[in-house]
């Protein structure tokens, strides 16, 4: 009976080790503060015994390309490209820290080698015992010896001649962390408080019989981070595109309208579907003056009055560069204080509408 049990164990032993090892290599691109390439390789190995870094003069079975980017202070994206033979696939992960994203990509890489990697956690290999002929070992990783290993030669044998060319160069199996080169395309640290400026073209409907068209200059203070906000101070000047006539008055009475207005515009982000797109809900308050100049019976009559308004708007920003944005803003406005325009003492020519609409487009820069 014991003989049969031993024979069965000998037959089953090879079956337990039938799962073949898969060699892999990694190209790694990350920004400052992320785990390095060696840590990523150790993360893959710690998930599966089948994952083996490629050695010298070996062709890897799988090639992993890892790229980590910082979108904001609390958002990191990672991309993993898996190439096996002529087949390639990619995976993307988003997290709050680079360590979290790198760990998730290492697990995905391990699962592409071993589907059971999620259920098995393999501890890191123990360091090798120190070599009496090598330098002292610091930390948990063995020191890399690139020279020939010592050999004890009996006195009756002639001395051996070493051939250094036969010693393989270091490979992915040597997991001693090395400093990564500086990547000029790695995203810079995102700023906190920013000061900016910009210019816009403005169209206003409501303060005059026909739309007012003009330009505006602005200064801006904003913060991009966990609490993103923007406050602008804007000065605008708009005029009627052509002389306007009132429908209730003779066509001989025509006028040109002008408005000088200052506004404060405050915005918070509502939705950012991509790093280069921002959608802002905004509110504003502003005031200034409006002028009208009428031509009546070959004579000119002027009229002026104050203007005070509040409004809501939605702003869309497209940022082709981190510091530059192209924007479009539109929304209604409510006139809190408005004046009647008269051509003389008693003839009312026009009274602005209590509600209007504004449209603006331009560019802004923040640093």
Secondary structure, 3 states (H helix, E strand, C coil): CHHHHHHHHHHHHHHHCCCCCEEEEEEEECCCCCCCHHHHHHHHHCCCCCEEECCCCCCCCEEEEEEEEEEECCEEEEEEEEEECCEEEEEEEEECCHHHHHHHHHHHHHHHHCHHHHHCCCCCCCCCCCCCCCCCCCCCCCCCCCCCCCCCCCCCCCCCCCCHHHCCCCCCCCCCCCCCCCCCCCCCCCCCEEEEEEEEEEEEECCCCCCEEEEEEEEEEEECCCCCEEEEEEEEEEEECCCEECCCCCCCCEEEEEEEEEEEEEEEEEEEEECCEEEEEEEEEEEEEEEEEEEECCEEEEEEEEEEEEEEEEEEEEEEECCEEEEEEEEEEEEEECCEEECCCCCEEEECCCEEEEEEEEEEEEC
